Amino acid sequence: QVQLVESGGGLVQPGGSLRLSCAASGSIFSIYRMGWYRQAPGKQRELVALIFSGGNTNYANSVKGRFTISRDNAKNTVYLQMNSLLPEDTADYYCRLTTTTSYDYWGQGTQVTVSS
């Protein structure tokens, strides 16, 4: 079993920055990708950013140039650096880990609120 624990959410003013962390623990054998998703009130969960085992990354168009996903393999931790935050970035942010055998694991989520 794999556990994912997110941290780093909070309240920030528009234009500010936050860094989210997601630490994976447990029976981690082979990670295919890790990623961040978000869900705003009344909306569907959407992809924010992915990082693959080889280091490639994908971003949603809405966050390109503002958010950066990175990973510390030694710590089994993935980060999401969020800059130039907008009110529309307000959401619960979830970490997801997908193994090479297509198992999916989700964290419990961390709330991000962008408001003045």
TORTI-43182 format. One record per atom (N, C-alpha, C): y, x, z; atom name; residue number from 1; residue in one letter. Coordinates in steps of 0.1 Angstrom, whole numbers, plus 5000, padded with zeros to 4 digits. Example, Ala and Ser with C-alpha at 12.3 -4.5 7.8 and 13.67 -1.06 7.14 Angstrom:
BEGIN
     yy     xx     zz   atom    nr   rest
   4943   5132   5078      N     1      A
   4955   5123   5078     CA     1      A
   4967   5132   5078      C     1      A
   4978   5128   5071      N     2      S
   4989   5137   5071     CA     2      S
   5000   5129   5079      C     2      S
//
This chain:
BEGIN
     yy     xx     zz   atom    nr   rest
   4988   5008   5000      N     1      Q
   5000   5000   5000     CA     1      Q
   5012   5009   5000      C     1      Q
   5023   5004   4994      N     2      V
   5035   5011   4992     CA     2      V
   5046   5003   4999      C     2      V
   5055   5010   5006      N     3      Q
   5066   5003   5012     CA     3      Q
   5079   5009   5007      C     3      Q
   5088   5001   5004      N     4      L
   5102   5005   4999     CA     4      L
   5112   5000   5009      C     4      L
   5121   5009   5013      N     5      V
   5131   5006   5022     CA     5      V
   5145   5010   5016      C     5      V
   5153   5000   5014      N     6      E
   5166   5002   5008     CA     6      E
   5176   5003   5019      C     6      E
   5187   5011   5016      N     7      S
   5198   5012   5026     CA     7      S
   5211   5015   5018      C     7      S
   5222   5014   5025      N     8      G
   5235   5018   5019     CA     8      G
   5244   5007   5014      C     8      G
   5239   4995   5015      N     9      G
   5248   4984   5011     CA     9      G
   5259   4981   5021      C     9      G
   5268   4973   5017      N    10      G
   5279   4969   5026     CA    10      G
   5290   4963   5019      C    10      G
   5302   4962   5026      N    11      L
   5314   4957   5020     CA    11      L
   5323   4968   5015      C    11      L
   5328   4966   5003      N    12      V
   5337   4976   4998     CA    12      V
   5347   4970   4989      C    12      V
   5359   4976   4988      N    13      Q
   5370   4970   4981     CA    13      Q
   5368   4973   4966      C    13      Q
   5373   4964   4957      N    14      P
   5372   4967   4943     CA    14      P
   5378   4981   4940      C    14      P
   5370   4988   4931      N    15      G
   5374   5002   4928     CA    15      G
   5367   5012   4937      C    15      G
   5361   5007   4947      N    16      G
   5354   5017   4956     CA    16      G
   5341   5021   4952      C    16      G
   5334   5028   4961      N    17      S
   5321   5034   4957     CA    17      S
   5311   5031   4969      C    17      S
   5298   5030   4965      N    18      L
   5287   5030   4975     CA    18      L
   5276   5037   4969      C    18      L
   5267   5042   4977      N    19      R
   5254   5048   4973     CA    19      R
   5243   5041   4980      C    19      R
   5234   5036   4972      N    20      L
   5222   5029   4977     CA    20      L
   5211   5039   4977      C    20      L
   5202   5038   4986      N    21      S
   5190   5046   4987     CA    21      S
   5178   5038   4988      C    21      S
   5167   5042   4983      N    22      C
   5154   5035   4984     CA    22      C
   5143   5045   4986      C    22      C
   5138   5045   4998      N    23      A
   5127   5054   5002     CA    23      A
   5114   5048   5001      C    23      A
   5105   5054   4994      N    24      A
   5091   5049   4992     CA    24      A
   5082   5057   5001      C    24      A
   5073   5049   5007      N    25      S
   5063   5055   5016     CA    25      S
   5049   5048   5014      C    25      S
   5039   5054   5019      N    26      G
   5026   5048   5018     CA    26      G
   5017   5055   5008      C    26      G
   5008   5047   5002      N    27      S
   4998   5053   4992     CA    27      S
   5004   5054   4978      C    27      S
   5013   5064   4977      N    28      I
   5019   5067   4964     CA    28      I
   5011   5077   4956      C    28      I
   5006   5073   4945      N    29      F
   4998   5082   4937     CA    29      F
   5005   5086   4924      C    29      F
   5009   5077   4916      N    30      S
   5015   5081   4904     CA    30      S
   5026   5070   4900      C    30      S
   5038   5075   4901      N    31      I
   5049   5066   4898     CA    31      I
   5053   5067   4883      C    31      I
   5053   5055   4877      N    32      Y
   5058   5054   4863     CA    32      Y
   5073   5053   4862      C    32      Y
   5079   5045   4870      N    33      R
   5093   5044   4870     CA    33      R
   5097   5037   4884      C    33      R
   5110   5039   4887      N    34      M
   5116   5033   4898     CA    34      M
   5129   5027   4893      C    34      M
   5134   5017   4899      N    35      G
   5146   5010   4894     CA    35      G
   5153   5002   4904      C    35      G
   5165   4998   4901      N    36      W
   5173   4989   4909     CA    36      W
   5176   4976   4901      C    36      W
   5175   4965   4908      N    37      Y
   5178   4952   4902     CA    37      Y
   5187   4945   4912      C    37      Y
   5194   4935   4907      N    38      R
   5203   4928   4916     CA    38      R
   5202   4913   4913      C    38      R
   5206   4906   4923      N    39      Q
   5206   4891   4922     CA    39      Q
   5218   4886   4929      C    39      Q
   5227   4880   4922      N    40      A
   5239   4873   4927     CA    40      A
   5235   4859   4931      C    40      A
   5243   4853   4940      N    41      P
   5240   4839   4944     CA    41      P
   5240   4830   4932      C    41      P
   5230   4822   4931      N    42      G
   5229   4812   4920     CA    42      G
   5225   4818   4906      C    42      G
   5222   4831   4906      N    43      K
   5218   4837   4893     CA    43      K
   5204   4843   4894      C    43      K
   5199   4846   4882      N    44      Q
   5186   4853   4882     CA    44      Q
   5187   4868   4885      C    44      Q
   5176   4873   4890      N    45      R
   5176   4888   4892     CA    45      R
   5177   4895   4879      C    45      R
   5185   4906   4879      N    46      E
   5187   4913   4866     CA    46      E
   5185   4928   4869      C    46      E
   5181   4935   4858      N    47      L
   5180   4949   4858     CA    47      L
   5193   4956   4859      C    47      L
   5194   4966   4868      N    48      V
   5206   4974   4869     CA    48      V
   5204   4988   4862      C    48      V
   5194   4995   4867      N    49      A
   5191   5008   4862     CA    49      A
   5176   5012   4865      C    49      A
   5171   5020   4856      N    50      L
   5157   5025   4857     CA    50      L
   5157   5040   4856      C    50      L
   5148   5046   4863      N    51      I
   5145   5061   4861     CA    51      I
   5130   5063   4859      C    51      I
   5126   5069   4849      N    52      F
   5112   5071   4846     CA    52      F
   5107   5085   4851      C    52      F
   5094   5086   4852      N    53      S
   5089   5098   4858     CA    53      S
   5093   5111   4851      C    53      S
   5096   5110   4838      N    54      G
   5101   5122   4831     CA    54      G
   5116   5124   4832      C    54      G
   5122   5115   4839      N    55      G
   5137   5117   4841     CA    55      G
   5146   5108   4832      C    55      G
   5140   5102   4822      N    56      N
   5148   5093   4814     CA    56      N
   5154   5082   4822      C    56      N
   5165   5077   4818      N    57      T
   5172   5066   4825     CA    57      T
   5176   5055   4816      C    57      T
   5177   5043   4821      N    58      N
   5182   5031   4813     CA    58      N
   5192   5024   4822      C    58      N
   5202   5019   4817      N    59      Y
   5212   5011   4824     CA    59      Y
   5215   4998   4817      C    59      Y
   5219   4988   4826      N    60      A
   5224   4976   4820     CA    60      A
   5238   4979   4815      C    60      A
   5242   4972   4804      N    61      N
   5255   4975   4798     CA    61      N
   5266   4973   4807      C    61      N
   5265   4964   4816      N    62      S
   5275   4961   4826     CA    62      S
   5278   4972   4836      C    62      S
   5269   4981   4837      N    63      V
   5271   4992   4847     CA    63      V
   5272   5006   4841      C    63      V
   5270   5007   4828      N    64      K
   5271   5020   4821     CA    64      K
   5284   5026   4824      C    64      K
   5284   5039   4827      N    65      G
   5296   5046   4830     CA    65      G
   5301   5045   4844      C    65      G
   5296   5036   4851      N    66      R
   5300   5034   4865     CA    66      R
   5289   5037   4875      C    66      R
   5277   5034   4872      N    67      F
   5266   5036   4881     CA    67      F
   5257   5047   4876      C    67      F
   5251   5055   4885      N    68      T
   5242   5065   4882     CA    68      T
   5230   5064   4890      C    68      T
   5218   5064   4884      N    69      I
   5205   5064   4891     CA    69      I
   5200   5078   4891      C    69      I
   5194   5082   4903      N    70      S
   5188   5095   4904     CA    70      S
   5177   5094   4913      C    70      S
   5169   5105   4914      N    71      R
   5157   5105   4922     CA    71      R
   5154   5119   4928      C    71      R
   5149   5118   4940      N    72      D
   5145   5130   4947     CA    72      D
   5130   5129   4948      C    72      D
   5122   5136   4940      N    73      N
   5108   5135   4939     CA    73      N
   5101   5139   4952      C    73      N
   5107   5150   4958      N    74      A
   5101   5155   4971     CA    74      A
   5102   5145   4982      C    74      A
   5112   5136   4981      N    75      K
   5114   5126   4992     CA    75      K
   5109   5112   4988      C    75      K
   5105   5111   4975      N    76      N
   5101   5098   4970     CA    76      N
   5112   5088   4972      C    76      N
   5124   5092   4969      N    77      T
   5136   5084   4971     CA    77      T
   5144   5083   4958      C    77      T
   5149   5071   4956      N    78      V
   5157   5069   4944     CA    78      V
   5171   5064   4949      C    78      V
   5181   5068   4942      N    79      Y
   5195   5065   4946     CA    79      Y
   5202   5058   4935      C    79      Y
   5212   5050   4939      N    80      L
   5221   5044   4929     CA    80      L
   5235   5046   4934      C    80      L
   5242   5055   4927      N    81      Q
   5256   5058   4930     CA    81      Q
   5264   5048   4922      C    81      Q
   5272   5040   4929      N    82      M
   5280   5030   4923     CA    82      M
   5294   5033   4925      C    82      M
   5301   5035   4914      N    83      N
   5316   5038   4914     CA    83      N
   5323   5027   4907      C    83      N
   5336   5027   4909      N    84      S
   5345   5017   4902     CA    84      S
   5339   5003   4904      C    84      S
   5335   4999   4916      N    85      L
   5329   4986   4918     CA    85      L
   5338   4975   4915      C    85      L
   5333   4964   4910      N    86      L
   5340   4952   4906     CA    86      L
   5335   4940   4915      C    86      L
   5342   4930   4916      N    87      P
   5338   4918   4924     CA    87      P
   5325   4913   4918      C    87      P
   5323   4914   4905      N    88      E
   5311   4908   4899     CA    88      E
   5298   4917   4901      C    88      E
   5300   4928   4908      N    89      D
   5289   4936   4912     CA    89      D
   5283   4931   4925      C    89      D
   5290   4922   4931      N    90      T
   5285   4916   4944     CA    90      T
   5271   4909   4942      C    90      T
   5261   4914   4950      N    91      A
   5248   4908   4948     CA    91      A
   5239   4915   4959      C    91      A
   5227   4910   4960      N    92      D
   5216   4917   4967     CA    92      D
   5210   4926   4957      C    92      D
   5208   4939   4962      N    93      Y
   5202   4949   4953     CA    93      Y
   5188   4952   4958      C    93      Y
   5179   4952   4949      N    94      Y
   5165   4954   4952     CA    94      Y
   5160   4967   4945      C    94      Y
   5152   4974   4951      N    95      C
   5145   4986   4946     CA    95      C
   5131   4981   4941      C    95      C
   5127   4987   4930      N    96      R
   5113   4984   4924     CA    96      R
   5106   4997   4921      C    96      R
   5094   4997   4924      N    97      L
   5085   5009   4920     CA    97      L
   5074   5004   4912      C    97      L
   5072   5010   4900      N    98      T
   5060   5006   4892     CA    98      T
   5052   5018   4890      C    98      T
   5039   5016   4893      N    99      T
   5029   5028   4891     CA    99      T
   5024   5029   4877      C    99      T
   5017   5040   4874      N   100      T
   5011   5041   4861     CA   100      T
   5000   5032   4858      C   100      T
   4995   5025   4869      N   101      T
   4985   5015   4868     CA   101      T
   4990   5001   4868      C   101      T
   5004   5000   4866      N   102      S
   5011   4988   4865     CA   102      S
   5012   4979   4878      C   102      S
   5010   4986   4889      N   103      Y
   5013   4979   4902     CA   103      Y
   5028   4979   4904      C   103      Y
   5033   4968   4909      N   104      D
   5048   4967   4912     CA   104      D
   5050   4965   4927      C   104      D
   5060   4972   4932      N   105      Y
   5064   4970   4946     CA   105      Y
   5079   4968   4946      C   105      Y
   5083   4959   4956      N   106      W
   5097   4956   4957     CA   106      W
   5101   4959   4972      C   106      W
   5114   4963   4973      N   107      G
   5120   4964   4986     CA   107      G
   5125   4951   4991      C   107      G
   5130   4951   5003      N   108      Q
   5135   4938   5009     CA   108      Q
   5149   4935   5005      C   108      Q
   5156   4944   4999      N   109      G
   5170   4942   4994     CA   109      G
   5180   4947   5003      C   109      G
   5192   4950   4998      N   110      T
   5204   4954   5005     CA   110      T
   5216   4947   4999      C   110      T
   5224   4942   5007      N   111      Q
   5235   4934   5002     CA   111      Q
   5247   4943   4999      C   111      Q
   5253   4940   4988      N   112      V
   5266   4947   4984     CA   112      V
   5276   4936   4981      C   112      V
   5287   4937   4988      N   113      T
   5298   4928   4986     CA   113      T
   5311   4936   4982      C   113      T
   5316   4932   4971      N   114      V
   5329   4938   4966     CA   114      V
   5340   4928   4967      C   114      V
   5349   4931   4976      N   115      S
   5359   4921   4979     CA   115      S
   5371   4928   4985      C   115      S
   5383   4923   4983      N   116      S
   5395   4928   4989     CA   116      S
   5398   4919   5002      C   116      S
//
